[in-house]
Amino acid sequence: QVHPVESGGGSVQAGGSLRLSCAASRYTVSSYCMGWFRQAPGKKREAVARIDSFSVKDYADSVEGRLTISQDSAKNTLYLDMDSLKPEDTAMYYCAVARPESTVCSLSALLQPSTNYWGQGTQVTVSS
């Protein structure tokens, strides 16, 4: 399985929490640049969090302090913990794994389809 597989989306009320998971069976999550981006209907893709092979994390300003990216090496899984959710967080959330030949690990780099493998996405809906 080249592409990662997301799970954990759902519907919550504003202020609620969700945990998204990303299984990457073909990769060792701690060895790659990985991250999450989202896309709401009619809007551009927005990268929200990334973590590199040194475990350095970076977040979009819009989610700083509310979303947390992490990885579990034993389970080879990437997570996105989402707290204090807002209706504007409603979107399809995608996991991205940088291809081995990729040389840049950044939020914007995750949005390039030519240098990343993307999952199929998991829907997050936040109601007010």
C-alpha positions as CSV (number, residue, x, y, z in Angstrom):
1,Q,0.0,0.0,0.0
2,V,1.8,3.1,-1.3
3,H,-0.8,5.6,-0.1
4,P,-1.5,6.2,3.5
5,V,-5.0,5.4,4.9
6,E,-6.8,7.8,7.2
7,S,-9.5,7.0,9.8
8,G,-11.2,8.7,12.7
9,G,-13.3,11.4,11.1
10,G,-16.8,12.1,12.2
11,S,-19.3,14.7,13.3
12,V,-18.9,16.7,16.5
13,Q,-20.3,19.8,18.1
14,A,-18.2,23.0,18.4
15,G,-15.8,22.7,21.2
16,G,-15.5,18.9,20.8
17,S,-12.5,16.7,20.0
18,L,-11.5,14.1,17.5
19,R,-8.5,12.0,16.8
20,L,-7.5,11.2,13.2
21,S,-5.2,8.3,12.4
22,C,-3.0,7.7,9.4
23,A,-1.7,4.2,8.8
24,A,1.3,4.0,6.5
25,S,2.0,0.3,6.1
26,R,4.8,0.8,3.6
27,Y,6.7,3.4,5.5
28,T,8.3,3.8,8.9
29,V,6.5,7.0,10.0
30,S,9.4,8.3,12.1
31,S,11.7,8.3,9.0
32,Y,9.6,10.4,6.7
33,C,8.2,13.9,6.5
34,M,4.4,13.5,7.1
35,G,1.5,15.7,7.7
36,W,-2.1,16.6,7.4
37,F,-3.9,19.0,5.1
38,R,-7.6,19.7,4.7
39,Q,-10.0,20.9,2.0
40,A,-13.4,22.3,2.5
41,P,-15.9,22.6,-0.3
42,G,-15.1,25.6,-2.6
43,K,-11.9,26.3,-0.7
44,K,-8.2,25.8,-1.4
45,R,-6.3,23.0,0.3
46,E,-4.7,24.1,3.5
47,A,-1.8,22.3,5.2
48,V,-2.4,22.2,8.9
49,A,0.4,20.2,10.5
50,R,3.6,18.4,9.6
51,I,6.3,16.5,11.4
52,D,9.7,15.7,10.0
53,S,12.1,12.8,10.7
54,F,13.6,14.7,13.6
55,S,10.1,15.0,15.2
56,V,10.1,18.8,14.6
57,K,6.5,19.9,14.2
58,D,4.9,22.8,12.4
59,Y,1.4,24.1,12.4
60,A,-0.8,26.5,10.4
61,D,-1.7,29.6,12.4
62,S,-5.3,28.7,12.0
63,V,-4.9,25.6,14.1
64,E,-2.0,26.4,16.4
65,G,-2.8,25.4,20.0
66,R,-5.8,23.3,19.0
67,L,-4.4,20.6,16.8
68,T,-1.5,18.3,17.7
69,I,0.4,16.1,15.4
70,S,2.1,13.0,16.7
71,Q,3.4,9.6,15.8
72,D,3.5,6.2,17.4
73,S,6.5,4.2,16.1
74,A,5.3,1.0,17.6
75,K,2.0,1.2,15.7
76,N,3.6,3.0,12.7
77,T,0.8,5.4,12.8
78,L,0.5,9.2,12.5
79,Y,-2.2,11.0,14.5
80,L,-3.9,14.4,14.5
81,D,-5.5,15.3,17.8
82,M,-8.1,17.9,17.3
83,D,-9.4,19.9,20.3
84,S,-11.7,23.0,20.7
85,L,-13.0,22.3,17.2
86,K,-14.8,25.1,15.4
87,P,-17.3,24.9,12.5
88,E,-14.6,26.4,10.2
89,D,-12.6,23.2,10.8
90,T,-15.2,21.3,8.8
91,A,-13.4,19.7,5.8
92,M,-12.0,16.6,4.4
93,Y,-8.7,15.8,6.1
94,Y,-5.9,14.1,4.2
95,C,-2.7,12.5,5.4
96,A,0.4,13.1,3.3
97,V,3.7,11.2,3.2
98,A,6.6,12.8,1.4
99,R,8.1,10.7,-1.3
100,P,11.7,9.4,-0.6
101,E,13.1,11.7,-3.3
102,S,11.5,14.8,-1.7
103,T,14.0,17.2,-0.3
104,V,11.8,19.7,1.4
105,C,9.6,19.1,4.5
106,S,7.3,22.0,5.0
107,L,3.6,22.7,5.3
108,S,3.4,24.0,1.7
109,A,5.4,21.1,0.4
110,L,2.7,18.7,1.6
111,L,0.3,20.2,-0.9
112,Q,2.4,19.2,-3.9
113,P,1.0,16.0,-5.4
114,S,4.2,15.3,-7.3
115,T,6.3,14.9,-4.2
116,N,3.9,13.3,-1.8
117,Y,1.6,10.3,-1.4
118,W,-1.8,11.3,-0.2
119,G,-4.6,9.2,1.4
120,Q,-8.2,9.2,0.4
121,G,-9.3,11.5,3.2
122,T,-11.6,11.4,6.2
123,Q,-14.4,13.8,6.7
124,V,-14.6,16.0,9.8
125,T,-17.8,18.0,10.4
126,V,-18.2,20.4,13.2
127,S,-21.6,21.8,14.0
128,S,-22.3,25.0,15.9
